[in-house]
Amino acid sequence: MVMSGGGGDDPRESESETAVPLDWSFQNHTKAILRKGRHAGSNFRRAILDHADLTEGDFSNSDFRRASMVQIDLMKSAFDGSDFRGADLRKARLNLSNFRNCKFEGADLRGIRGRYAIWQGSDWWNATIDDDLRKVLSKKWPKPSHD
Protein backbone atom coordinates (compact mmCIF):
# COMPACT_ATOMS: atom_id res chain seq x y z
CA MET A 1 0.00 0.00 0.00
CA VAL A 2 1.56 3.28 -1.08
CA MET A 3 0.72 6.02 1.39
CA SER A 4 2.78 8.96 0.26
CA GLY A 5 3.86 10.53 -2.95
CA GLY A 6 7.18 12.03 -3.76
CA GLY A 7 8.44 8.95 -5.54
CA GLY A 8 8.45 10.52 -8.96
CA ASP A 9 11.49 11.82 -10.76
CA ASP A 10 9.82 15.03 -11.91
CA PRO A 11 12.37 17.85 -11.47
CA ARG A 12 9.51 20.31 -10.96
CA GLU A 13 8.70 18.69 -7.62
CA SER A 14 9.85 20.86 -4.75
CA GLU A 15 12.42 19.41 -2.37
CA SER A 16 10.85 21.45 0.42
CA GLU A 17 7.49 19.73 0.29
CA THR A 18 5.14 20.55 3.12
CA ALA A 19 5.09 17.87 5.79
CA VAL A 20 1.95 15.80 6.08
CA PRO A 21 1.88 14.45 9.67
CA LEU A 22 0.29 11.02 10.04
CA ASP A 23 -1.50 9.62 13.08
CA TRP A 24 -1.02 5.87 12.87
CA SER A 25 -0.89 5.38 16.63
CA PHE A 26 -2.17 2.01 17.86
CA GLN A 27 -2.69 0.81 14.24
CA ASN A 28 -1.28 -2.06 12.19
CA HIS A 29 0.54 -0.91 9.06
CA THR A 30 2.77 -3.93 8.46
CA LYS A 31 4.66 -3.66 5.15
CA ALA A 32 3.45 -0.06 4.60
CA ILE A 33 5.35 1.95 1.99
CA LEU A 34 6.18 5.53 2.93
CA ARG A 35 9.24 5.84 0.67
CA LYS A 36 10.33 9.48 0.22
CA GLY A 37 7.44 10.58 2.43
CA ARG A 38 7.46 13.94 4.19
CA HIS A 39 5.79 13.12 7.51
CA ALA A 40 7.60 15.17 10.15
CA GLY A 41 5.70 15.43 13.44
CA SER A 42 3.83 12.15 12.94
CA ASN A 43 2.42 9.88 15.63
CA PHE A 44 3.40 6.21 15.27
CA ARG A 45 3.05 5.43 18.98
CA ARG A 46 2.52 1.67 19.50
CA ALA A 47 1.97 1.21 15.75
CA ILE A 48 2.94 -2.04 14.07
CA LEU A 49 5.29 -1.13 11.23
CA ASP A 50 7.11 -4.45 10.78
CA HIS A 51 8.75 -4.80 7.34
CA ALA A 52 7.63 -1.27 6.33
CA ASP A 53 9.60 0.94 3.93
CA LEU A 54 10.36 4.43 5.27
CA THR A 55 13.47 5.06 3.14
CA GLU A 56 14.55 8.52 2.04
CA GLY A 57 11.83 10.24 4.08
CA ASP A 58 11.52 12.94 6.71
CA PHE A 59 10.07 11.70 9.99
CA SER A 60 11.70 14.33 12.23
CA ASN A 61 10.09 15.03 15.61
CA SER A 62 7.86 11.95 15.34
CA ASP A 63 6.62 9.67 18.12
CA PHE A 64 7.61 6.00 17.70
CA ARG A 65 7.24 5.07 21.39
CA ARG A 66 6.70 1.33 21.86
CA ALA A 67 6.18 0.83 18.11
CA SER A 68 6.93 -2.56 16.57
CA MET A 69 9.42 -1.88 13.77
CA VAL A 70 10.99 -5.30 13.22
CA GLN A 71 13.00 -5.46 9.98
CA ILE A 72 11.79 -1.99 8.95
CA ASP A 73 13.79 -0.11 6.31
CA LEU A 74 14.72 3.38 7.54
CA MET A 75 17.75 3.97 5.32
CA LYS A 76 18.61 7.52 4.20
CA SER A 77 15.80 9.06 6.29
CA ALA A 78 15.70 11.86 8.87
CA PHE A 79 14.39 11.12 12.38
CA ASP A 80 15.93 14.12 14.17
CA GLY A 81 14.27 14.76 17.53
CA SER A 82 12.12 11.60 17.36
CA ASP A 83 11.15 9.44 20.33
CA PHE A 84 11.89 5.70 20.01
CA ARG A 85 11.59 4.83 23.72
CA GLY A 86 10.54 1.20 24.10
CA ALA A 87 10.37 0.62 20.32
CA ASP A 88 11.29 -2.76 18.85
CA LEU A 89 13.76 -2.08 16.02
CA ARG A 90 15.31 -5.54 15.80
CA LYS A 91 17.05 -6.14 12.47
CA ALA A 92 16.01 -2.70 11.18
CA ARG A 93 18.01 -1.16 8.35
CA LEU A 94 19.12 2.31 9.39
CA ASN A 95 22.36 3.08 7.61
CA LEU A 96 22.81 6.63 6.31
CA SER A 97 19.91 7.89 8.45
CA ASN A 98 19.91 10.84 10.85
CA PHE A 99 19.01 10.18 14.48
CA ARG A 100 20.13 13.50 15.98
CA ASN A 101 18.77 14.14 19.49
CA CYS A 102 16.55 11.05 19.56
CA LYS A 103 15.40 9.14 22.64
CA PHE A 104 16.11 5.39 22.67
CA GLU A 105 15.61 4.40 26.32
CA GLY A 106 14.31 0.82 26.45
CA ALA A 107 14.40 0.38 22.65
CA ASP A 108 15.59 -2.92 21.18
CA LEU A 109 18.29 -2.27 18.57
CA ARG A 110 19.67 -5.81 18.32
CA GLY A 111 20.66 -7.06 14.91
CA ILE A 112 20.81 -3.62 13.30
CA ARG A 113 23.52 -2.18 11.11
CA GLY A 114 23.62 1.47 12.06
CA ARG A 115 27.30 2.26 12.09
CA TYR A 116 26.91 4.69 9.16
CA ALA A 117 23.95 6.54 10.68
CA ILE A 118 24.25 9.85 12.55
CA TRP A 119 23.56 9.41 16.28
CA GLN A 120 24.62 12.86 17.53
CA GLY A 121 22.92 13.76 20.81
CA SER A 122 20.93 10.50 20.95
CA ASP A 123 20.99 8.19 23.97
CA TRP A 124 21.65 4.94 22.07
CA TRP A 125 23.43 3.54 25.18
CA ASN A 126 20.05 3.31 26.95
CA ALA A 127 18.84 0.78 24.36
CA THR A 128 19.41 -2.96 24.12
CA ILE A 129 22.18 -3.18 21.52
CA ASP A 130 24.66 -5.73 20.16
CA ASP A 131 28.20 -5.48 21.54
CA ASP A 132 29.86 -4.93 18.14
CA LEU A 133 27.62 -1.95 17.33
CA ARG A 134 28.05 -0.64 20.89
CA LYS A 135 31.83 -0.54 20.36
CA VAL A 136 31.52 1.34 17.06
CA LEU A 137 29.02 3.88 18.41
CA SER A 138 31.02 4.36 21.62
CA LYS A 139 33.97 5.58 19.57
CA LYS A 140 32.06 7.75 17.13
CA TRP A 141 29.13 9.01 19.29
CA PRO A 142 30.31 8.52 22.91
CA LYS A 143 28.10 8.83 25.94
CA PRO A 144 28.65 12.29 27.41
CA SER A 145 30.47 12.41 30.72
CA HIS A 146 28.69 14.29 33.49
CA ASP A 147 31.48 15.61 35.66
C-alpha positions as a Markdown table, in Angstrom:
| # | Residue | x | y | z |
|---|---|---|---|---|
| 1 | Met | 0.0 | 0.0 | 0.0 |
| 2 | Val | 1.6 | 3.3 | -1.1 |
| 3 | Met | 0.7 | 6.0 | 1.4 |
| 4 | Ser | 2.8 | 9.0 | 0.3 |
| 5 | Gly | 3.9 | 10.5 | -2.9 |
| 6 | Gly | 7.2 | 12.0 | -3.8 |
| 7 | Gly | 8.4 | 8.9 | -5.5 |
| 8 | Gly | 8.5 | 10.5 | -9.0 |
| 9 | Asp | 11.5 | 11.8 | -10.8 |
| 10 | Asp | 9.8 | 15.0 | -11.9 |
| 11 | Pro | 12.4 | 17.9 | -11.5 |
| 12 | Arg | 9.5 | 20.3 | -11.0 |
| 13 | Glu | 8.7 | 18.7 | -7.6 |
| 14 | Ser | 9.9 | 20.9 | -4.8 |
| 15 | Glu | 12.4 | 19.4 | -2.4 |
| 16 | Ser | 10.9 | 21.5 | 0.4 |
| 17 | Glu | 7.5 | 19.7 | 0.3 |
| 18 | Thr | 5.1 | 20.6 | 3.1 |
| 19 | Ala | 5.1 | 17.9 | 5.8 |
| 20 | Val | 2.0 | 15.8 | 6.1 |
| 21 | Pro | 1.9 | 14.4 | 9.7 |
| 22 | Leu | 0.3 | 11.0 | 10.0 |
| 23 | Asp | -1.5 | 9.6 | 13.1 |
| 24 | Trp | -1.0 | 5.9 | 12.9 |
| 25 | Ser | -0.9 | 5.4 | 16.6 |
| 26 | Phe | -2.2 | 2.0 | 17.9 |
| 27 | Gln | -2.7 | 0.8 | 14.2 |
| 28 | Asn | -1.3 | -2.1 | 12.2 |
| 29 | His | 0.5 | -0.9 | 9.1 |
| 30 | Thr | 2.8 | -3.9 | 8.5 |
| 31 | Lys | 4.7 | -3.7 | 5.1 |
| 32 | Ala | 3.5 | -0.1 | 4.6 |
| 33 | Ile | 5.3 | 2.0 | 2.0 |
| 34 | Leu | 6.2 | 5.5 | 2.9 |
| 35 | Arg | 9.2 | 5.8 | 0.7 |
| 36 | Lys | 10.3 | 9.5 | 0.2 |
| 37 | Gly | 7.4 | 10.6 | 2.4 |
| 38 | Arg | 7.5 | 13.9 | 4.2 |
| 39 | His | 5.8 | 13.1 | 7.5 |
| 40 | Ala | 7.6 | 15.2 | 10.2 |
| 41 | Gly | 5.7 | 15.4 | 13.4 |
| 42 | Ser | 3.8 | 12.2 | 12.9 |
| 43 | Asn | 2.4 | 9.9 | 15.6 |
| 44 | Phe | 3.4 | 6.2 | 15.3 |
| 45 | Arg | 3.0 | 5.4 | 19.0 |
| 46 | Arg | 2.5 | 1.7 | 19.5 |
| 47 | Ala | 2.0 | 1.2 | 15.8 |
| 48 | Ile | 2.9 | -2.0 | 14.1 |
| 49 | Leu | 5.3 | -1.1 | 11.2 |
| 50 | Asp | 7.1 | -4.4 | 10.8 |
| 51 | His | 8.8 | -4.8 | 7.3 |
| 52 | Ala | 7.6 | -1.3 | 6.3 |
| 53 | Asp | 9.6 | 0.9 | 3.9 |
| 54 | Leu | 10.4 | 4.4 | 5.3 |
| 55 | Thr | 13.5 | 5.1 | 3.1 |
| 56 | Glu | 14.6 | 8.5 | 2.0 |
| 57 | Gly | 11.8 | 10.2 | 4.1 |
| 58 | Asp | 11.5 | 12.9 | 6.7 |
| 59 | Phe | 10.1 | 11.7 | 10.0 |
| 60 | Ser | 11.7 | 14.3 | 12.2 |
| 61 | Asn | 10.1 | 15.0 | 15.6 |
| 62 | Ser | 7.9 | 11.9 | 15.3 |
| 63 | Asp | 6.6 | 9.7 | 18.1 |
| 64 | Phe | 7.6 | 6.0 | 17.7 |
| 65 | Arg | 7.2 | 5.1 | 21.4 |
| 66 | Arg | 6.7 | 1.3 | 21.9 |
| 67 | Ala | 6.2 | 0.8 | 18.1 |
| 68 | Ser | 6.9 | -2.6 | 16.6 |
| 69 | Met | 9.4 | -1.9 | 13.8 |
| 70 | Val | 11.0 | -5.3 | 13.2 |
| 71 | Gln | 13.0 | -5.5 | 10.0 |
| 72 | Ile | 11.8 | -2.0 | 9.0 |
| 73 | Asp | 13.8 | -0.1 | 6.3 |
| 74 | Leu | 14.7 | 3.4 | 7.5 |
| 75 | Met | 17.7 | 4.0 | 5.3 |
| 76 | Lys | 18.6 | 7.5 | 4.2 |
| 77 | Ser | 15.8 | 9.1 | 6.3 |
| 78 | Ala | 15.7 | 11.9 | 8.9 |
| 79 | Phe | 14.4 | 11.1 | 12.4 |
| 80 | Asp | 15.9 | 14.1 | 14.2 |
| 81 | Gly | 14.3 | 14.8 | 17.5 |
| 82 | Ser | 12.1 | 11.6 | 17.4 |
| 83 | Asp | 11.1 | 9.4 | 20.3 |
| 84 | Phe | 11.9 | 5.7 | 20.0 |
| 85 | Arg | 11.6 | 4.8 | 23.7 |
| 86 | Gly | 10.5 | 1.2 | 24.1 |
| 87 | Ala | 10.4 | 0.6 | 20.3 |
| 88 | Asp | 11.3 | -2.8 | 18.8 |
| 89 | Leu | 13.8 | -2.1 | 16.0 |
| 90 | Arg | 15.3 | -5.5 | 15.8 |
| 91 | Lys | 17.0 | -6.1 | 12.5 |
| 92 | Ala | 16.0 | -2.7 | 11.2 |
| 93 | Arg | 18.0 | -1.2 | 8.4 |
| 94 | Leu | 19.1 | 2.3 | 9.4 |
| 95 | Asn | 22.4 | 3.1 | 7.6 |
| 96 | Leu | 22.8 | 6.6 | 6.3 |
| 97 | Ser | 19.9 | 7.9 | 8.4 |
| 98 | Asn | 19.9 | 10.8 | 10.8 |
| 99 | Phe | 19.0 | 10.2 | 14.5 |
| 100 | Arg | 20.1 | 13.5 | 16.0 |
| 101 | Asn | 18.8 | 14.1 | 19.5 |
| 102 | Cys | 16.5 | 11.1 | 19.6 |
| 103 | Lys | 15.4 | 9.1 | 22.6 |
| 104 | Phe | 16.1 | 5.4 | 22.7 |
| 105 | Glu | 15.6 | 4.4 | 26.3 |
| 106 | Gly | 14.3 | 0.8 | 26.4 |
| 107 | Ala | 14.4 | 0.4 | 22.6 |
| 108 | Asp | 15.6 | -2.9 | 21.2 |
| 109 | Leu | 18.3 | -2.3 | 18.6 |
| 110 | Arg | 19.7 | -5.8 | 18.3 |
| 111 | Gly | 20.7 | -7.1 | 14.9 |
| 112 | Ile | 20.8 | -3.6 | 13.3 |
| 113 | Arg | 23.5 | -2.2 | 11.1 |
| 114 | Gly | 23.6 | 1.5 | 12.1 |
| 115 | Arg | 27.3 | 2.3 | 12.1 |
| 116 | Tyr | 26.9 | 4.7 | 9.2 |
| 117 | Ala | 23.9 | 6.5 | 10.7 |
| 118 | Ile | 24.3 | 9.8 | 12.5 |
| 119 | Trp | 23.6 | 9.4 | 16.3 |
| 120 | Gln | 24.6 | 12.9 | 17.5 |
| 121 | Gly | 22.9 | 13.8 | 20.8 |
| 122 | Ser | 20.9 | 10.5 | 21.0 |
| 123 | Asp | 21.0 | 8.2 | 24.0 |
| 124 | Trp | 21.6 | 4.9 | 22.1 |
| 125 | Trp | 23.4 | 3.5 | 25.2 |
| 126 | Asn | 20.0 | 3.3 | 26.9 |
| 127 | Ala | 18.8 | 0.8 | 24.4 |
| 128 | Thr | 19.4 | -3.0 | 24.1 |
| 129 | Ile | 22.2 | -3.2 | 21.5 |
| 130 | Asp | 24.7 | -5.7 | 20.2 |
| 131 | Asp | 28.2 | -5.5 | 21.5 |
| 132 | Asp | 29.9 | -4.9 | 18.1 |
| 133 | Leu | 27.6 | -1.9 | 17.3 |
| 134 | Arg | 28.1 | -0.6 | 20.9 |
| 135 | Lys | 31.8 | -0.5 | 20.4 |
| 136 | Val | 31.5 | 1.3 | 17.1 |
| 137 | Leu | 29.0 | 3.9 | 18.4 |
| 138 | Ser | 31.0 | 4.4 | 21.6 |
| 139 | Lys | 34.0 | 5.6 | 19.6 |
| 140 | Lys | 32.1 | 7.8 | 17.1 |
| 141 | Trp | 29.1 | 9.0 | 19.3 |
| 142 | Pro | 30.3 | 8.5 | 22.9 |
| 143 | Lys | 28.1 | 8.8 | 25.9 |
| 144 | Pro | 28.6 | 12.3 | 27.4 |
| 145 | Ser | 30.5 | 12.4 | 30.7 |
| 146 | His | 28.7 | 14.3 | 33.5 |
| 147 | Asp | 31.5 | 15.6 | 35.7 |
